[in-house]
């Protein structure tokens, strides 16, 4: 069937967390995905005011206050769009929230490097635990980041 929707985190995945103006890069990405008949939906733990301020000018659909790592926002949105699990991909920069939510929802997940090195205080806590998880993953699995999905 193929991917019909890309669900993506916002902060540090599509937009630097500390950048409050709208981002034309997201509009470009949204248009590229639309040409391929793929819908971009942002799934964010942030509040509706923050997410809407960034996405509304570009008419990008979103779910705010998603409560990731719980899978319910992903599952609800997928069902609302009448999509199967194998038609949705969750993209994010955090293992503990974004990837866990996608995995619990049963969709494909893609972990990306954060756009900026700094994080909000609550994300710094997650990053601390992620380093420990990556250490143990590295003992049993080769963990690598790639520049694109094609080069590997």
C-alpha positions in Angstrom: 0.0 0.0 0.0 2.8 2.4 0.8 3.1 5.4 3.1 0.1 7.8 2.9 0.9 10.0 5.9 4.0 11.2 7.7 3.3 12.0 11.3 6.1 14.2 12.6 7.2 15.8 15.8 7.6 19.6 15.6 10.2 20.9 18.0 13.8 19.9 17.0 12.4 17.7 14.2 10.8 20.1 11.7 11.7 23.3 13.6 14.3 24.3 16.2 12.5 24.3 19.6 13.5 27.9 20.3 12.5 29.4 16.9 9.0 31.0 17.2 8.6 32.4 13.8 7.0 30.4 11.0 9.3 28.2 8.9 9.0 28.2 5.1 11.0 24.9 5.1 8.0 23.1 6.5 5.8 24.5 3.7 8.3 23.3 1.1 8.4 19.8 2.8 4.6 19.7 3.0 4.3 20.6 -0.7 6.9 17.9 -1.7 5.0 15.3 0.3 1.6 16.4 -1.2 3.0 15.9 -4.7 3.7 12.3 -3.7 0.1 12.1 -2.2 1.5 11.9 1.3 -0.1 13.9 4.1 2.1 15.7 6.7 0.6 15.7 10.1 2.4 17.1 13.1 2.0 15.2 16.4 3.3 17.5 19.2 3.3 17.4 23.0 3.4 21.2 22.8 0.3 23.3 23.3 -2.1 24.3 20.5 -1.1 27.9 20.7 2.6 27.2 20.0 1.9 24.5 17.3 -0.9 26.5 15.6 1.3 29.7 15.5 3.8 27.8 13.4 1.6 25.5 11.3 -1.6 27.4 10.6 -0.1 29.8 8.1 0.9 26.8 6.0 -2.4 24.8 6.6 -0.5 21.9 8.0 -2.7 19.6 10.1 -1.6 18.9 13.7 -2.5 17.3 17.0 -1.3 19.2 20.0 -0.9 18.1 23.6 -0.4 14.5 22.2 1.0 13.1 25.5 3.7 11.1 23.8 5.0 8.5 24.5 1.4 7.4 24.8 0.2 6.2 21.4 -3.4 7.5 21.5 -2.9 10.7 19.5 -1.2 8.8 16.7 -3.8 6.0 16.7 -6.8 8.4 16.8 -5.4 10.5 14.0 -4.6 7.5 11.9 -8.1 6.1 12.4 -9.6 9.5 11.6 -7.7 9.5 8.3 -8.9 5.9 7.6 -5.4 4.7 7.3 -3.8 1.3 8.2 -0.8 1.1 10.4 1.5 0.3 7.5 0.4 3.5 5.7 1.8 5.8 8.5 5.3 6.8 9.4 6.2 8.6 12.7 9.3 10.8 12.5 10.9 12.4 15.5 14.1 13.3 17.3 13.4 11.7 20.7 13.6 8.0 21.4 11.6 8.1 24.6 8.7 10.1 23.3 8.4 10.1 19.5 9.8 6.6 18.8 8.1 5.0 21.7 4.7 6.5 20.8 5.1 5.4 17.2 6.2 1.9 18.2 3.3 1.6 20.7 0.9 2.7 17.9 2.3 0.1 15.6 3.5 2.4 12.9 6.9 2.7 11.1 9.3 5.0 13.0 12.2 7.1 11.9 14.6 8.7 14.5 16.3 11.8 13.2 19.1 13.9 14.8 17.8 17.0 16.6 18.0 20.3 14.6 19.8 22.1 17.4 22.1 21.0 20.2 20.2 22.8 23.0 16.9 21.5 24.5 14.2 22.7 26.9 14.8 21.5 30.5 12.3 18.6 30.2 13.8 17.4 27.0 17.3 17.4 28.6 16.1 14.8 31.1 14.9 12.6 28.2 18.2 13.1 26.4 20.1 11.9 29.5 18.2 8.6 29.5 18.5 8.3 25.8 22.3 8.3 26.1 22.1 5.4 28.4 19.7 3.5 26.1 21.9 4.2 23.1 24.9 2.9 25.0 23.3 -0.4 25.6 21.8 -0.6 22.1 25.3 0.0 20.8 26.5 -3.1 22.6 24.1 -5.4 20.8 23.2 -3.4 17.6 25.0 -1.1 15.3 23.3 2.3 15.7 24.1 4.8 13.0 22.5 8.1 11.8 22.4 8.7 8.0 22.0 11.9 6.1 19.0 10.6 4.1 16.8 7.6 4.0 18.5 6.6 0.7 22.1 6.4 1.7 22.2 3.3 3.7 
